[in-house]
Amino acid sequence: MDIVHEKDGDVVIFRLSGRLDSNAAASAEADLGAAVAGAPSLAIDLSGLDYISSAGLRVMLVLARKVQQASGKLALFGLQPAVRQVFTVSGFDTIISIQPDAAAALAHVR
């Protein structure tokens, strides 16, 4: 899995690609979690994510809790249909904000 990030003002935008599974979960959690200390408002582009496992969902849940504790905001966008289905079936779409595109995600976290 690849993770790249950029800043847009006070928001960090992460772009994930590949598979967020048990093999990638630990490094993803470390990379994403480290950003919360510097900028608690995060937008995560999942358009390049082909697959997310329960370990990947755990990463997102831990991140959401860290962002909440830092009084920040988190939004996901660009979910592929298979990834979106995992979020819907697991109920995570009621826990984490899922926005239709980058502009909506940025607006939500600001």
Phi, psi and omega per residue, in radians:
M1 nan 2.505 3.098
D2 -1.988 2.454 3.076
I3 -2.276 2.173 3.004
V4 -2.182 2.712 3.138
H5 -2.493 2.794 3.084
E6 -2.612 2.813 3.091
K7 -1.851 2.455 3.018
D8 -2.207 1.558 -3.036
G9 1.188 -2.116 -3.119
D10 -1.649 0.128 -3.108
V11 -1.922 2.367 3.022
V12 -1.696 2.225 3.105
I13 -1.856 2.116 3.069
F14 -1.800 2.495 3.047
R15 -2.120 2.018 -3.133
L16 -1.800 2.440 3.066
S17 -2.474 2.642 -3.122
G18 1.772 -2.344 -3.088
R19 -2.163 2.222 3.050
L20 -1.764 1.564 -3.095
D21 -2.217 -2.945 -3.075
S22 -1.080 -0.482 3.106
N23 -1.227 -0.546 -3.071
A24 -1.810 -0.165 -2.981
A25 -1.063 -0.802 -3.068
A26 -1.100 -0.813 -3.129
S27 -1.205 -0.644 3.106
A28 -1.122 -0.748 3.133
E29 -1.082 -0.724 3.128
A30 -1.143 -0.820 -3.117
D31 -1.113 -0.846 -3.100
L32 -1.224 -0.721 -3.126
G33 -1.117 -0.618 -3.140
A34 -1.112 -0.535 -3.106
A35 -1.221 -0.461 -3.070
V36 -1.104 -0.629 -3.124
A37 -1.112 -0.678 -3.090
G38 -1.490 -0.601 -3.101
A39 -2.653 1.711 -3.034
P40 -1.268 0.006 3.077
S41 -1.775 2.036 -3.046
L42 -2.204 2.427 2.973
A43 -2.114 2.264 -3.062
I44 -2.090 2.079 3.130
D45 -1.539 1.994 -3.139
L46 -1.844 0.291 -3.098
S47 -1.118 -0.432 3.110
G48 -1.666 0.037 -3.127
L49 -1.514 2.071 -3.112
D50 -1.517 -0.447 -2.994
Y51 -2.707 2.486 2.998
I52 -2.372 2.277 3.140
S53 -1.742 -3.107 3.085
S54 -1.095 -0.559 3.071
A55 -1.136 -0.659 3.084
G56 -1.183 -0.691 3.080
L57 -1.090 -0.669 3.102
R58 -1.070 -0.725 3.091
V59 -1.001 -0.791 -3.130
M60 -1.149 -0.662 3.126
L61 -1.165 -0.790 3.108
V62 -1.062 -0.749 3.119
L63 -1.088 -0.783 3.136
A64 -1.036 -0.699 3.114
R65 -1.162 -0.728 3.120
K66 -1.107 -0.740 3.126
V67 -1.106 -0.746 3.131
Q68 -1.101 -0.746 3.124
Q69 -1.128 -0.512 3.125
A70 -1.532 0.134 -3.108
S71 1.016 0.638 3.103
G72 -1.845 -2.922 3.106
K73 -2.386 2.646 -3.115
L74 -2.336 2.404 3.044
A75 -2.498 2.448 3.052
L76 -1.843 2.642 3.063
F77 -2.666 2.857 3.072
G78 1.322 0.436 -3.092
L79 -1.189 2.267 3.020
Q80 -1.187 2.718 -3.091
P81 -0.952 -0.731 -3.127
A82 -1.164 -0.690 3.123
V83 -1.222 -0.729 3.110
R84 -1.044 -0.690 3.130
Q85 -1.093 -0.700 3.107
V86 -1.083 -0.750 3.107
F87 -1.121 -0.685 -3.124
T88 -1.217 -0.848 -3.109
V89 -1.091 -0.662 -3.121
S90 -1.387 -0.221 -3.105
G91 1.457 0.072 -3.128
F92 -1.193 -0.339 3.106
D93 -1.230 -0.199 3.050
T94 -1.670 -0.205 -3.115
I95 -1.729 -0.689 -3.073
I96 -2.029 2.347 -3.142
S97 -1.178 2.199 3.070
I98 -2.010 2.096 -3.085
Q99 -1.910 2.722 -3.070
P100 -1.245 -0.480 -3.092
D101 -2.734 3.107 -3.084
A102 -1.075 -0.749 -3.106
A103 -1.071 -0.763 3.136
A104 -1.174 -0.678 3.128
A105 -1.132 -0.785 3.119
L106 -1.108 -0.735 3.106
A107 -1.082 -0.687 -3.125
H108 -1.140 -0.723 -3.055
V109 -1.460 -0.209 3.141
R110 -1.506 nan nan
